[in-house]
Amino acid sequence: MAYMFDRYPSEGSPRLGAMTLHPVAESVPRARRWFRKFIAPYDPACSVDDCALMISELVTNAIAYGWSDDSWVVRVEWFREGTSLRVEVHNPGFPANVRLRRPDADDAHGRGLLLVDSIADSWRHGPSRFGGTVVSFEMADAWPS
């Protein structure tokens, strides 16, 4: 399987890195590892472990709920916007299907966005510029001003 990533954004771009993953379970730990590796040179002040956890949850959701008649991928991108870090996860799913759940204690699933909501300074979802859905989170004060 081919996986692509690029950590060198074009000149003047706030994008710090990106990766394209196949919609398979093995992509979840790969996304965590690659994010940790490629964010390290930027030395963010926010918790990289918290970001990796949220990426895991969003990539898992993207794989579980993405859908297309054709072959498809999950795209993860991260950006520096002023002092904030924003991470986006794109898939070909439907934006209207993204919702924050409050699962019962005995529910085995449904806590991914709840974790993102409790850890990130903010998060959003909507139509992706690649088609489908984007879910993103932001960590404020990731770098000094």
KASULGI-V514211 format. One record per residue. N is the residue number from 0. SS is DSSP state (H for helix, E for strand, C for the rest). Layout:
# KASULGI-V514211
<<N SS> <N SS>>
This chain:
# KASULGI-V514211
<<0 C> <1 C> <2 C> <3 E> <4 E> <5 E> <6 C> <7 C> <8 C> <9 C> <10 C> <11 C> <12 C> <13 C> <14 E> <15 E> <16 E> <17 E> <18 E> <19 E> <20 E> <21 E> <22 C> <23 C> <24 C> <25 H> <26 H> <27 H> <28 H> <29 H> <30 H> <31 H> <32 H> <33 H> <34 H> <35 H> <36 H> <37 H> <38 H> <39 H> <40 H> <41 H> <42 C> <43 C> <44 C> <45 C> <46 C> <47 H> <48 H> <49 H> <50 H> <51 H> <52 H> <53 H> <54 H> <55 H> <56 H> <57 H> <58 H> <59 H> <60 H> <61 H> <62 H> <63 H> <64 H> <65 C> <66 C> <67 C> <68 C> <69 C> <70 C> <71 C> <72 E> <73 E> <74 E> <75 E> <76 E> <77 E> <78 E> <79 E> <80 E> <81 C> <82 C> <83 E> <84 E> <85 E> <86 E> <87 E> <88 E> <89 E> <90 E> <91 C> <92 C> <93 C> <94 H> <95 H> <96 H> <97 C> <98 C> <99 C> <100 C> <101 C> <102 C> <103 C> <104 C> <105 C> <106 C> <107 C> <108 C> <109 C> <110 C> <111 H> <112 H> <113 H> <114 H> <115 H> <116 H> <117 H> <118 H> <119 C> <120 C> <121 E> <122 E> <123 E> <124 E> <125 E> <126 E> <127 C> <128 C> <129 C> <130 C> <131 C> <132 E> <133 E> <134 E> <135 E> <136 E> <137 E> <138 E> <139 C> <140 C> <141 C> <142 C> <143 C> <144 C>>
